[in-house]
């Protein structure tokens, strides 16, 4: 559907890219808009993430972090209902 803008608004590009989350509610490589991915790191102490333009770079970064033991899921009570079982989060 078309986007209607006032003259004072500048066009805002919504860019999708690959995001790697190594410390968060769920970890891994995600392809989406930042607004959707950011919920996986909100209110996570020490959350770690990085954006990439290619899937290969993102996967390589994630696997390297995982092999070094740097990937960690951080959950609060009730998070499993929102984000799924912790065993599926890595």
PDB file with one MODEL, atoms N, CA, C and O in Angstrom:
MODEL        1
ATOM      1  N   UNK A   1       0.836  -1.182   0.000  1.00  0.00           N
ATOM      2  CA  UNK A   1       0.000   0.000   0.000  1.00  0.00           C
ATOM      3  C   UNK A   1       0.877   1.240   0.000  1.00  0.00           C
ATOM      4  O   UNK A   1       1.974   1.215   0.558  1.00  0.00           O
ATOM      5  N   UNK A   2       0.418   2.328  -0.616  1.00  0.00           N
ATOM      6  CA  UNK A   2       1.238   3.529  -0.720  1.00  0.00           C
ATOM      7  C   UNK A   2       1.428   4.197   0.639  1.00  0.00           C
ATOM      8  O   UNK A   2       0.576   4.110   1.522  1.00  0.00           O
ATOM      9  N   UNK A   3       2.563   4.861   0.776  1.00  0.00           N
ATOM     10  CA  UNK A   3       2.866   5.601   1.992  1.00  0.00           C
ATOM     11  C   UNK A   3       2.579   7.064   1.726  1.00  0.00           C
ATOM     12  O   UNK A   3       3.074   7.626   0.748  1.00  0.00           O
ATOM     13  N   UNK A   4       1.787   7.686   2.581  1.00  0.00           N
ATOM     14  CA  UNK A   4       1.454   9.098   2.436  1.00  0.00           C
ATOM     15  C   UNK A   4       2.326   9.879   3.402  1.00  0.00           C
ATOM     16  O   UNK A   4       2.383   9.574   4.593  1.00  0.00           O
ATOM     17  N   UNK A   5       3.014  10.903   2.870  1.00  0.00           N
ATOM     18  CA  UNK A   5       3.894  11.712   3.700  1.00  0.00           C
ATOM     19  C   UNK A   5       3.506  13.171   3.575  1.00  0.00           C
ATOM     20  O   UNK A   5       3.048  13.617   2.523  1.00  0.00           O
ATOM     21  N   UNK A   6       3.692  13.905   4.654  1.00  0.00           N
ATOM     22  CA  UNK A   6       3.516  15.348   4.557  1.00  0.00           C
ATOM     23  C   UNK A   6       4.768  15.924   3.926  1.00  0.00           C
ATOM     24  O   UNK A   6       5.791  15.245   3.836  1.00  0.00           O
ATOM     25  N   UNK A   7       4.693  17.159   3.493  1.00  0.00           N
ATOM     26  CA  UNK A   7       5.851  17.777   2.838  1.00  0.00           C
ATOM     27  C   UNK A   7       7.032  17.935   3.776  1.00  0.00           C
ATOM     28  O   UNK A   7       8.178  17.959   3.330  1.00  0.00           O
ATOM     29  N   UNK A   8       6.768  18.044   5.069  1.00  0.00           N
ATOM     30  CA  UNK A   8       7.861  18.242   6.021  1.00  0.00           C
ATOM     31  C   UNK A   8       8.584  16.943   6.373  1.00  0.00           C
ATOM     32  O   UNK A   8       9.669  16.976   6.953  1.00  0.00           O
ATOM     33  N   UNK A   9       8.000  15.821   6.032  1.00  0.00           N
ATOM     34  CA  UNK A   9       8.632  14.538   6.347  1.00  0.00           C
ATOM     35  C   UNK A   9       9.603  14.140   5.247  1.00  0.00           C
ATOM     36  O   UNK A   9       9.334  14.333   4.061  1.00  0.00           O
ATOM     37  N   UNK A  10      10.713  13.592   5.650  1.00  0.00           N
ATOM     38  CA  UNK A  10      11.620  13.038   4.654  1.00  0.00           C
ATOM     39  C   UNK A  10      11.319  11.555   4.526  1.00  0.00           C
ATOM     40  O   UNK A  10      10.916  10.919   5.499  1.00  0.00           O
ATOM     41  N   UNK A  11      11.509  11.003   3.344  1.00  0.00           N
ATOM     42  CA  UNK A  11      11.244   9.564   3.188  1.00  0.00           C
ATOM     43  C   UNK A  11      12.165   8.766   4.102  1.00  0.00           C
ATOM     44  O   UNK A  11      13.361   9.046   4.187  1.00  0.00           O
ATOM     45  N   UNK A  12      11.617   7.796   4.768  1.00  0.00           N
ATOM     46  CA  UNK A  12      12.407   6.938   5.664  1.00  0.00           C
ATOM     47  C   UNK A  12      12.483   5.562   5.039  1.00  0.00           C
ATOM     48  O   UNK A  12      11.473   4.888   4.838  1.00  0.00           O
ATOM     49  N   UNK A  13      13.688   5.171   4.743  1.00  0.00           N
ATOM     50  CA  UNK A  13      13.881   3.830   4.200  1.00  0.00           C
ATOM     51  C   UNK A  13      13.886   2.838   5.349  1.00  0.00           C
ATOM     52  O   UNK A  13      14.552   3.047   6.363  1.00  0.00           O
ATOM     53  N   UNK A  14      13.149   1.775   5.184  1.00  0.00           N
ATOM     54  CA  UNK A  14      13.190   0.691   6.162  1.00  0.00           C
ATOM     55  C   UNK A  14      14.065  -0.390   5.547  1.00  0.00           C
ATOM     56  O   UNK A  14      13.661  -1.095   4.622  1.00  0.00           O
ATOM     57  N   UNK A  15      15.255  -0.499   6.078  1.00  0.00           N
ATOM     58  CA  UNK A  15      16.215  -1.446   5.528  1.00  0.00           C
ATOM     59  C   UNK A  15      16.189  -2.742   6.315  1.00  0.00           C
ATOM     60  O   UNK A  15      16.253  -2.752   7.544  1.00  0.00           O
ATOM     61  N   UNK A  16      16.096  -3.812   5.586  1.00  0.00           N
ATOM     62  CA  UNK A  16      16.251  -5.121   6.211  1.00  0.00           C
ATOM     63  C   UNK A  16      17.701  -5.525   6.033  1.00  0.00           C
ATOM     64  O   UNK A  16      18.306  -5.289   4.987  1.00  0.00           O
ATOM     65  N   UNK A  17      18.238  -6.125   7.054  1.00  0.00           N
ATOM     66  CA  UNK A  17      19.588  -6.658   6.947  1.00  0.00           C
ATOM     67  C   UNK A  17      19.707  -7.840   7.885  1.00  0.00           C
ATOM     68  O   UNK A  17      18.760  -8.193   8.588  1.00  0.00           O
ATOM     69  N   UNK A  18      20.860  -8.434   7.888  1.00  0.00           N
ATOM     70  CA  UNK A  18      21.105  -9.583   8.756  1.00  0.00           C
ATOM     71  C   UNK A  18      21.625  -9.074  10.095  1.00  0.00           C
ATOM     72  O   UNK A  18      22.538  -8.250  10.153  1.00  0.00           O
ATOM     73  N   UNK A  19      21.032  -9.576  11.154  1.00  0.00           N
ATOM     74  CA  UNK A  19      21.477  -9.238  12.500  1.00  0.00           C
ATOM     75  C   UNK A  19      21.893 -10.513  13.210  1.00  0.00           C
ATOM     76  O   UNK A  19      21.209 -11.535  13.149  1.00  0.00           O
ATOM     77  N   UNK A  20      23.028 -10.430  13.882  1.00  0.00           N
ATOM     78  CA  UNK A  20      23.502 -11.538  14.705  1.00  0.00           C
ATOM     79  C   UNK A  20      23.326 -11.121  16.162  1.00  0.00           C
ATOM     80  O   UNK A  20      23.801 -10.065  16.579  1.00  0.00           O
ATOM     81  N   UNK A  21      22.647 -11.952  16.918  1.00  0.00           N
ATOM     82  CA  UNK A  21      22.513 -11.736  18.356  1.00  0.00           C
ATOM     83  C   UNK A  21      23.273 -12.860  19.042  1.00  0.00           C
ATOM     84  O   UNK A  21      22.958 -14.038  18.873  1.00  0.00           O
ATOM     85  N   UNK A  22      24.291 -12.471  19.831  1.00  0.00           N
ATOM     86  CA  UNK A  22      25.080 -13.473  20.545  1.00  0.00           C
ATOM     87  C   UNK A  22      24.728 -13.530  22.031  1.00  0.00           C
ATOM     88  O   UNK A  22      24.983 -14.540  22.685  1.00  0.00           O
ATOM     89  N   UNK A  23      24.150 -12.468  22.565  1.00  0.00           N
ATOM     90  CA  UNK A  23      23.611 -12.482  23.930  1.00  0.00           C
ATOM     91  C   UNK A  23      22.253 -11.800  23.876  1.00  0.00           C
ATOM     92  O   UNK A  23      22.155 -10.606  23.591  1.00  0.00           O
ATOM     93  N   UNK A  24      21.198 -12.578  24.155  1.00  0.00           N
ATOM     94  CA  UNK A  24      19.851 -12.024  24.091  1.00  0.00           C
ATOM     95  C   UNK A  24      18.811 -13.058  24.477  1.00  0.00           C
ATOM     96  O   UNK A  24      19.142 -14.153  24.931  1.00  0.00           O
ATOM     97  N   UNK A  25      17.542 -12.697  24.290  1.00  0.00           N
ATOM     98  CA  UNK A  25      16.419 -13.597  24.604  1.00  0.00           C
ATOM     99  C   UNK A  25      16.450 -14.828  23.704  1.00  0.00           C
ATOM    100  O   UNK A  25      16.132 -15.933  24.144  1.00  0.00           O
ATOM    101  N   UNK A  26      16.832 -14.636  22.451  1.00  0.00           N
ATOM    102  CA  UNK A  26      17.109 -15.699  21.477  1.00  0.00           C
ATOM    103  C   UNK A  26      18.391 -15.289  20.776  1.00  0.00           C
ATOM    104  O   UNK A  26      18.676 -14.098  20.653  1.00  0.00           O
ATOM    105  N   UNK A  27      19.164 -16.254  20.318  1.00  0.00           N
ATOM    106  CA  UNK A  27      20.416 -15.938  19.637  1.00  0.00           C
ATOM    107  C   UNK A  27      20.397 -16.539  18.241  1.00  0.00           C
ATOM    108  O   UNK A  27      19.603 -17.431  17.942  1.00  0.00           O
ATOM    109  N   UNK A  28      21.288 -16.033  17.391  1.00  0.00           N
ATOM    110  CA  UNK A  28      21.390 -16.563  16.043  1.00  0.00           C
ATOM    111  C   UNK A  28      21.470 -15.454  15.019  1.00  0.00           C
ATOM    112  O   UNK A  28      21.786 -14.308  15.338  1.00  0.00           O
ATOM    113  N   UNK A  29      21.175 -15.821  13.770  1.00  0.00           N
ATOM    114  CA  UNK A  29      21.186 -14.888  12.647  1.00  0.00           C
ATOM    115  C   UNK A  29      19.738 -14.604  12.273  1.00  0.00           C
ATOM    116  O   UNK A  29      18.957 -15.528  12.049  1.00  0.00           O
ATOM    117  N   UNK A  30      19.385 -13.333  12.207  1.00  0.00           N
ATOM    118  CA  UNK A  30      18.018 -12.913  11.916  1.00  0.00           C
ATOM    119  C   UNK A  30      18.017 -11.969  10.722  1.00  0.00           C
ATOM    120  O   UNK A  30      18.885 -11.103  10.607  1.00  0.00           O
ATOM    121  N   UNK A  31      17.040 -12.137   9.835  1.00  0.00           N
ATOM    122  CA  UNK A  31      16.867 -11.273   8.665  1.00  0.00           C
ATOM    123  C   UNK A  31      15.553 -10.539   8.850  1.00  0.00           C
ATOM    124  O   UNK A  31      14.480 -11.122   8.692  1.00  0.00           O
ATOM    125  N   UNK A  32      15.635  -9.265   9.185  1.00  0.00           N
ATOM    126  CA  UNK A  32      14.402  -8.513   9.420  1.00  0.00           C
ATOM    127  C   UNK A  32      14.734  -7.046   9.613  1.00  0.00           C
ATOM    128  O   UNK A  32      15.886  -6.631   9.485  1.00  0.00           O
ATOM    129  N   UNK A  33      13.704  -6.268   9.924  1.00  0.00           N
ATOM    130  CA  UNK A  33      13.875  -4.869  10.277  1.00  0.00           C
ATOM    131  C   UNK A  33      14.330  -4.800  11.731  1.00  0.00           C
ATOM    132  O   UNK A  33      13.946  -5.636  12.549  1.00  0.00           O
ATOM    133  N   UNK A  34      15.144  -3.805  12.046  1.00  0.00           N
ATOM    134  CA  UNK A  34      15.691  -3.672  13.388  1.00  0.00           C
ATOM    135  C   UNK A  34      14.588  -3.594  14.441  1.00  0.00           C
ATOM    136  O   UNK A  34      14.737  -4.168  15.520  1.00  0.00           O
ATOM    137  N   UNK A  35      13.492  -2.904  14.158  1.00  0.00           N
ATOM    138  CA  UNK A  35      12.407  -2.768  15.135  1.00  0.00           C
ATOM    139  C   UNK A  35      11.897  -4.127  15.606  1.00  0.00           C
ATOM    140  O   UNK A  35      11.496  -4.269  16.761  1.00  0.00           O
ATOM    141  N   UNK A  36      11.908  -5.101  14.748  1.00  0.00           N
ATOM    142  CA  UNK A  36      11.437  -6.442  15.124  1.00  0.00           C
ATOM    143  C   UNK A  36      12.510  -7.237  15.862  1.00  0.00           C
ATOM    144  O   UNK A  36      12.211  -7.964  16.809  1.00  0.00           O
ATOM    145  N   UNK A  37      13.744  -7.097  15.431  1.00  0.00           N
ATOM    146  CA  UNK A  37      14.847  -7.849  16.041  1.00  0.00           C
ATOM    147  C   UNK A  37      15.195  -7.296  17.431  1.00  0.00           C
ATOM    148  O   UNK A  37      15.596  -8.048  18.319  1.00  0.00           O
ATOM    149  N   UNK A  38      15.041  -5.996  17.610  1.00  0.00           N
ATOM    150  CA  UNK A  38      15.465  -5.370  18.867  1.00  0.00           C
ATOM    151  C   UNK A  38      14.731  -5.915  20.091  1.00  0.00           C
ATOM    152  O   UNK A  38      15.248  -5.819  21.204  1.00  0.00           O
ATOM    153  N   UNK A  39      13.549  -6.480  19.912  1.00  0.00           N
ATOM    154  CA  UNK A  39      12.818  -7.044  21.060  1.00  0.00           C
ATOM    155  C   UNK A  39      13.573  -8.220  21.687  1.00  0.00           C
ATOM    156  O   UNK A  39      13.327  -8.575  22.840  1.00  0.00           O
ATOM    157  N   UNK A  40      14.480  -8.814  20.933  1.00  0.00           N
ATOM    158  CA  UNK A  40      15.246  -9.959  21.436  1.00  0.00           C
ATOM    159  C   UNK A  40      16.393  -9.547  22.354  1.00  0.00           C
ATOM    160  O   UNK A  40      16.993 -10.392  23.018  1.00  0.00           O
ATOM    161  N   UNK A  41      16.700  -8.244  22.393  1.00  0.00           N
ATOM    162  CA  UNK A  41      17.792  -7.775  23.256  1.00  0.00           C
ATOM    163  C   UNK A  41      17.342  -6.742  24.280  1.00  0.00           C
ATOM    164  O   UNK A  41      18.121  -6.356  25.151  1.00  0.00           O
ATOM    165  N   UNK A  42      16.095  -6.290  24.184  1.00  0.00           N
ATOM    166  CA  UNK A  42      15.607  -5.286  25.137  1.00  0.00           C
ATOM    167  C   UNK A  42      15.645  -5.843  26.553  1.00  0.00           C
ATOM    168  O   UNK A  42      15.251  -6.981  26.807  1.00  0.00           O
ATOM    169  N   UNK A  43      16.129  -5.010  27.463  1.00  0.00           N
ATOM    170  CA  UNK A  43      16.215  -5.360  28.888  1.00  0.00           C
ATOM    171  C   UNK A  43      17.073  -6.612  29.141  1.00  0.00           C
ATOM    172  O   UNK A  43      16.828  -7.369  30.080  1.00  0.00           O
ATOM    173  N   UNK A  44      18.070  -6.807  28.292  1.00  0.00           N
ATOM    174  CA  UNK A  44      19.029  -7.902  28.499  1.00  0.00           C
ATOM    175  C   UNK A  44      20.364  -7.266  28.888  1.00  0.00           C
ATOM    176  O   UNK A  44      21.005  -6.625  28.055  1.00  0.00           O
ATOM    177  N   UNK A  45      20.791  -7.434  30.148  1.00  0.00           N
ATOM    178  CA  UNK A  45      22.080  -6.869  30.559  1.00  0.00           C
ATOM    179  C   UNK A  45      23.215  -7.463  29.726  1.00  0.00           C
ATOM    180  O   UNK A  45      23.321  -8.682  29.593  1.00  0.00           O
ATOM    181  N   UNK A  46      24.056  -6.602  29.171  1.00  0.00           N
ATOM    182  CA  UNK A  46      25.195  -7.065  28.386  1.00  0.00           C
ATOM    183  C   UNK A  46      24.835  -7.636  27.028  1.00  0.00           C
ATOM    184  O   UNK A  46      25.614  -8.390  26.446  1.00  0.00           O
ATOM    185  N   UNK A  47      23.658  -7.283  26.514  1.00  0.00           N
ATOM    186  CA  UNK A  47      23.232  -7.794  25.197  1.00  0.00           C
ATOM    187  C   UNK A  47      24.292  -7.486  24.145  1.00  0.00           C
ATOM    188  O   UNK A  47      24.917  -6.426  24.158  1.00  0.00           O
ATOM    189  N   UNK A  48      24.480  -8.452  23.223  1.00  0.00           N
ATOM    190  CA  UNK A  48      25.468  -8.283  22.142  1.00  0.00           C
ATOM    191  C   UNK A  48      24.801  -8.589  20.821  1.00  0.00           C
ATOM    192  O   UNK A  48      24.119  -9.603  20.671  1.00  0.00           O
ATOM    193  N   UNK A  49      25.006  -7.694  19.857  1.00  0.00           N
ATOM    194  CA  UNK A  49      24.429  -7.870  18.526  1.00  0.00           C
ATOM    195  C   UNK A  49      25.258  -7.087  17.523  1.00  0.00           C
ATOM    196  O   UNK A  49      26.018  -6.189  17.885  1.00  0.00           O
ATOM    197  N   UNK A  50      25.098  -7.444  16.262  1.00  0.00           N
ATOM    198  CA  UNK A  50      25.831  -6.768  15.194  1.00  0.00           C
ATOM    199  C   UNK A  50      25.072  -6.956  13.894  1.00  0.00           C
ATOM    200  O   UNK A  50      24.489  -8.015  13.661  1.00  0.00           O
ATOM    201  N   UNK A  51      25.073  -5.932  13.040  1.00  0.00           N
ATOM    202  CA  UNK A  51      24.397  -5.997  11.749  1.00  0.00           C
ATOM    203  C   UNK A  51      25.366  -6.309  10.619  1.00  0.00           C
ATOM    204  O   UNK A  51      26.534  -5.923  10.660  1.00  0.00           O
ATOM    205  N   UNK A  52      24.863  -7.015   9.605  1.00  0.00           N
ATOM    206  CA  UNK A  52      25.667  -7.394   8.441  1.00  0.00           C
ATOM    207  C   UNK A  52      24.846  -7.213   7.178  1.00  0.00           C
ATOM    208  O   UNK A  52      23.618  -7.300   7.208  1.00  0.00           O
ATOM    209  N   UNK A  53      25.522  -6.962   6.075  1.00  0.00           N
ATOM    210  CA  UNK A  53      24.809  -6.803   4.806  1.00  0.00           C
ATOM    211  C   UNK A  53      24.644  -8.121   4.066  1.00  0.00           C
ATOM    212  O   UNK A  53      23.797  -8.230   3.180  1.00  0.00           O
ATOM    213  N   UNK A  54      25.451  -9.135   4.422  1.00  0.00           N
ATOM    214  CA  UNK A  54      25.305 -10.428   3.751  1.00  0.00           C
ATOM    215  C   UNK A  54      25.086 -11.543   4.767  1.00  0.00           C
ATOM    216  O   UNK A  54      25.548 -11.473   5.906  1.00  0.00           O
ATOM    217  N   UNK A  55      24.374 -12.565   4.327  1.00  0.00           N
ATOM    218  CA  UNK A  55      24.097 -13.720   5.185  1.00  0.00           C
ATOM    219  C   UNK A  55      25.387 -14.455   5.533  1.00  0.00           C
ATOM    220  O   UNK A  55      25.574 -14.878   6.674  1.00  0.00           O
ATOM    221  N   UNK A  56      26.276 -14.609   4.554  1.00  0.00           N
ATOM    222  CA  UNK A  56      27.525 -15.337   4.796  1.00  0.00           C
ATOM    223  C   UNK A  56      28.346 -14.702   5.912  1.00  0.00           C
ATOM    224  O   UNK A  56      28.859 -15.403   6.784  1.00  0.00           O
ATOM    225  N   UNK A  57      28.472 -13.369   5.887  1.00  0.00           N
ATOM    226  CA  UNK A  57      29.212 -12.673   6.940  1.00  0.00           C
ATOM    227  C   UNK A  57      28.559 -12.901   8.304  1.00  0.00           C
ATOM    228  O   UNK A  57      29.241 -13.141   9.300  1.00  0.00           O
ATOM    229  N   UNK A  58      27.244 -12.823   8.330  1.00  0.00           N
ATOM    230  CA  UNK A  58      26.506 -12.977   9.584  1.00  0.00           C
ATOM    231  C   UNK A  58      26.676 -14.383  10.150  1.00  0.00           C
ATOM    232  O   UNK A  58      26.944 -14.549  11.340  1.00  0.00           O
ATOM    233  N   UNK A  59      26.522 -15.384   9.308  1.00  0.00           N
ATOM    234  CA  UNK A  59      26.655 -16.775   9.760  1.00  0.00           C
ATOM    235  C   UNK A  59      28.075 -17.042  10.247  1.00  0.00           C
ATOM    236  O   UNK A  59      28.267 -17.683  11.280  1.00  0.00           O
ATOM    237  N   UNK A  60      29.067 -16.557   9.511  1.00  0.00           N
ATOM    238  CA  UNK A  60      30.461 -16.753   9.910  1.00  0.00           C
ATOM    239  C   UNK A  60      30.729 -16.122  11.280  1.00  0.00           C
ATOM    240  O   UNK A  60      31.384 -16.729  12.128  1.00  0.00           O
ATOM    241  N   UNK A  61      30.230 -14.921  11.489  1.00  0.00           N
ATOM    242  CA  UNK A  61      30.412 -14.223  12.766  1.00  0.00           C
ATOM    243  C   UNK A  61      29.744 -14.993  13.909  1.00  0.00           C
ATOM    244  O   UNK A  61      30.334 -15.177  14.973  1.00  0.00           O
ATOM    245  N   UNK A  62      28.506 -15.441  13.675  1.00  0.00           N
ATOM    246  CA  UNK A  62      27.770 -16.174  14.713  1.00  0.00           C
ATOM    247  C   UNK A  62      28.472 -17.485  15.071  1.00  0.00           C
ATOM    248  O   UNK A  62      28.658 -17.792  16.248  1.00  0.00           O
ATOM    249  N   UNK A  63      28.859 -18.251  14.058  1.00  0.00           N
ATOM    250  CA  UNK A  63      29.516 -19.535  14.319  1.00  0.00           C
ATOM    251  C   UNK A  63      30.838 -19.351  15.048  1.00  0.00           C
ATOM    252  O   UNK A  63      31.185 -20.149  15.920  1.00  0.00           O
ATOM    253  N   UNK A  64      31.582 -18.299  14.695  1.00  0.00           N
ATOM    254  CA  UNK A  64      32.838 -18.008  15.380  1.00  0.00           C
ATOM    255  C   UNK A  64      32.577 -17.698  16.857  1.00  0.00           C
ATOM    256  O   UNK A  64      33.277 -18.203  17.735  1.00  0.00           O
ATOM    257  N   UNK A  65      31.569 -16.868  17.123  1.00  0.00           N
ATOM    258  CA  UNK A  65      31.221 -16.533  18.510  1.00  0.00           C
ATOM    259  C   UNK A  65      30.766 -17.777  19.273  1.00  0.00           C
ATOM    260  O   UNK A  65      31.126 -17.963  20.436  1.00  0.00           O
ATOM    261  N   UNK A  66      29.982 -18.616  18.623  1.00  0.00           N
ATOM    262  CA  UNK A  66      29.486 -19.837  19.271  1.00  0.00           C
ATOM    263  C   UNK A  66      30.645 -20.785  19.594  1.00  0.00           C
ATOM    264  O   UNK A  66      30.698 -21.358  20.683  1.00  0.00           O
ATOM    265  N   UNK A  67      31.569 -20.948  18.647  1.00  0.00           N
ATOM    266  CA  UNK A  67      32.728 -21.814  18.872  1.00  0.00           C
ATOM    267  C   UNK A  67      33.613 -21.314  20.004  1.00  0.00           C
ATOM    268  O   UNK A  67      34.273 -22.107  20.675  1.00  0.00           O
ATOM    269  N   UNK A  68      33.631 -19.995  20.219  1.00  0.00           N
ATOM    270  CA  UNK A  68      34.432 -19.399  21.296  1.00  0.00           C
ATOM    271  C   UNK A  68      33.680 -19.368  22.628  1.00  0.00           C
ATOM    272  O   UNK A  68      34.211 -18.887  23.629  1.00  0.00           O
ATOM    273  N   UNK A  69      32.451 -19.879  22.643  1.00  0.00           N
ATOM    274  CA  UNK A  69      31.669 -19.893  23.878  1.00  0.00           C
ATOM    275  C   UNK A  69      31.094 -18.544  24.262  1.00  0.00           C
ATOM    276  O   UNK A  69      30.810 -18.301  25.435  1.00  0.00           O
ATOM    277  N   UNK A  70      30.920 -17.661  23.285  1.00  0.00           N
ATOM    278  CA  UNK A  70      30.450 -16.304  23.558  1.00  0.00           C
ATOM    279  C   UNK A  70      28.949 -16.124  23.362  1.00  0.00           C
ATOM    280  O   UNK A  70      28.438 -15.016  23.526  1.00  0.00           O
ATOM    281  N   UNK A  71      28.238 -17.186  23.016  1.00  0.00           N
ATOM    282  CA  UNK A  71      26.794 -17.102  22.768  1.00  0.00           C
ATOM    283  C   UNK A  71      26.059 -17.521  24.037  1.00  0.00           C
ATOM    284  O   UNK A  71      26.339 -18.570  24.616  1.00  0.00           O
ATOM    285  N   UNK A  72      25.108 -16.674  24.461  1.00  0.00           N
ATOM    286  CA  UNK A  72      24.393 -16.952  25.705  1.00  0.00           C
ATOM    287  C   UNK A  72      22.958 -16.433  25.612  1.00  0.00           C
ATOM    288  O   UNK A  72      22.720 -15.317  25.151  1.00  0.00           O
ATOM    289  N   UNK A  73      22.022 -17.244  26.048  1.00  0.00           N
ATOM    290  CA  UNK A  73      20.617 -16.849  26.124  1.00  0.00           C
ATOM    291  C   UNK A  73      20.353 -16.338  27.535  1.00  0.00           C
ATOM    292  O   UNK A  73      20.710 -16.993  28.515  1.00  0.00           O
ATOM    293  N   UNK A  74      19.729 -15.171  27.636  1.00  0.00           N
ATOM    294  CA  UNK A  74      19.400 -14.561  28.921  1.00  0.00           C
ATOM    295  C   UNK A  74      17.884 -14.424  28.984  1.00  0.00           C
ATOM    296  O   UNK A  74      17.284 -13.734  28.160  1.00  0.00           O
ATOM    297  N   UNK A  75      17.273 -15.075  29.950  1.00  0.00           N
ATOM    298  CA  UNK A  75      15.811 -15.073  30.067  1.00  0.00           C
ATOM    299  C   UNK A  75      15.374 -14.610  31.443  1.00  0.00           C
ATOM    300  O   UNK A  75      16.067 -14.812  32.440  1.00  0.00           O
ATOM    301  N   UNK A  76      14.206 -13.985  31.473  1.00  0.00           N
ATOM    302  CA  UNK A  76      13.517 -13.625  32.707  1.00  0.00           C
ATOM    303  C   UNK A  76      12.334 -14.568  32.869  1.00  0.00           C
ATOM    304  O   UNK A  76      11.905 -15.186  31.894  1.00  0.00           O
ATOM    305  N   UNK A  77      11.795 -14.693  34.085  1.00  0.00           N
ATOM    306  CA  UNK A  77      10.592 -15.517  34.255  1.00  0.00           C
ATOM    307  C   UNK A  77       9.481 -15.050  33.309  1.00  0.00           C
ATOM    308  O   UNK A  77       9.204 -13.856  33.195  1.00  0.00           O
ATOM    309  N   UNK A  78       8.863 -16.004  32.645  1.00  0.00           N
ATOM    310  CA  UNK A  78       7.790 -15.691  31.705  1.00  0.00           C
ATOM    311  C   UNK A  78       8.240 -15.508  30.268  1.00  0.00           C
ATOM    312  O   UNK A  78       7.404 -15.474  29.366  1.00  0.00           O
ATOM    313  N   UNK A  79       9.554 -15.389  30.029  1.00  0.00           N
ATOM    314  CA  UNK A  79      10.051 -15.184  28.664  1.00  0.00           C
ATOM    315  C   UNK A  79       9.793 -16.379  27.755  1.00  0.00           C
ATOM    316  O   UNK A  79       9.630 -16.208  26.547  1.00  0.00           O
ATOM    317  N   UNK A  80       9.755 -17.582  28.314  1.00  0.00           N
ATOM    318  CA  UNK A  80       9.518 -18.763  27.474  1.00  0.00           C
ATOM    319  C   UNK A  80       8.172 -18.664  26.765  1.00  0.00           C
ATOM    320  O   UNK A  80       8.041 -19.117  25.628  1.00  0.00           O
ATOM    321  N   UNK A  81       7.178 -18.082  27.416  1.00  0.00           N
ATOM    322  CA  UNK A  81       5.858 -17.923  26.793  1.00  0.00           C
ATOM    323  C   UNK A  81       5.920 -16.963  25.608  1.00  0.00           C
ATOM    324  O   UNK A  81       5.170 -17.118  24.644  1.00  0.00           O
ATOM    325  N   UNK A  82       6.812 -15.971  25.675  1.00  0.00           N
ATOM    326  CA  UNK A  82       6.937 -14.986  24.594  1.00  0.00           C
ATOM    327  C   UNK A  82       7.875 -15.441  23.481  1.00  0.00           C
ATOM    328  O   UNK A  82       7.591 -15.235  22.301  1.00  0.00           O
ATOM    329  N   UNK A  83       8.989 -16.058  23.858  1.00  0.00           N
ATOM    330  CA  UNK A  83      10.056 -16.351  22.901  1.00  0.00           C
ATOM    331  C   UNK A  83      10.236 -17.829  22.594  1.00  0.00           C
ATOM    332  O   UNK A  83      11.086 -18.185  21.777  1.00  0.00           O
ATOM    333  N   UNK A  84       9.458 -18.697  23.225  1.00  0.00           N
ATOM    334  CA  UNK A  84       9.586 -20.125  22.993  1.00  0.00           C
ATOM    335  C   UNK A  84      10.545 -20.764  23.981  1.00  0.00           C
ATOM    336  O   UNK A  84      11.186 -20.069  24.769  1.00  0.00           O
ATOM    337  N   UNK A  85      10.646 -22.095  23.940  1.00  0.00           N
ATOM    338  CA  UNK A  85      11.516 -22.819  24.879  1.00  0.00           C
ATOM    339  C   UNK A  85      12.974 -22.392  24.737  1.00  0.00           C
ATOM    340  O   UNK A  85      13.450 -22.123  23.635  1.00  0.00           O
ATOM    341  N   UNK A  86      13.660 -22.335  25.848  1.00  0.00           N
ATOM    342  CA  UNK A  86      15.057 -21.903  25.832  1.00  0.00           C
ATOM    343  C   UNK A  86      15.917 -22.847  24.990  1.00  0.00           C
ATOM    344  O   UNK A  86      16.907 -22.409  24.403  1.00  0.00           O
ATOM    345  N   UNK A  87      15.562 -24.122  24.920  1.00  0.00           N
ATOM    346  CA  UNK A  87      16.358 -25.080  24.122  1.00  0.00           C
ATOM    347  C   UNK A  87      16.339 -24.717  22.635  1.00  0.00           C
ATOM    348  O   UNK A  87      17.245 -25.099  21.895  1.00  0.00           O
ATOM    349  N   UNK A  88      15.307 -23.978  22.192  1.00  0.00           N
ATOM    350  CA  UNK A  88      15.210 -23.560  20.790  1.00  0.00           C
ATOM    351  C   UNK A  88      15.802 -22.177  20.553  1.00  0.00           C
ATOM    352  O   UNK A  88      15.777 -21.682  19.426  1.00  0.00           O
ATOM    353  N   UNK A  89      16.333 -21.546  21.593  1.00  0.00           N
ATOM    354  CA  UNK A  89      16.775 -20.159  21.500  1.00  0.00           C
ATOM    355  C   UNK A  89      18.192 -19.994  20.977  1.00  0.00           C
ATOM    356  O   UNK A  89      18.612 -18.874  20.685  1.00  0.00           O
ATOM    357  N   UNK A  90      18.944 -21.095  20.851  1.00  0.00           N
ATOM    358  CA  UNK A  90      20.324 -21.002  20.369  1.00  0.00           C
ATOM    359  C   UNK A  90      20.486 -21.662  19.036  1.00  0.00           C
ATOM    360  O   UNK A  90      21.586 -21.676  18.483  1.00  0.00           O
TER     361      UNK A  90
ENDMDL
END
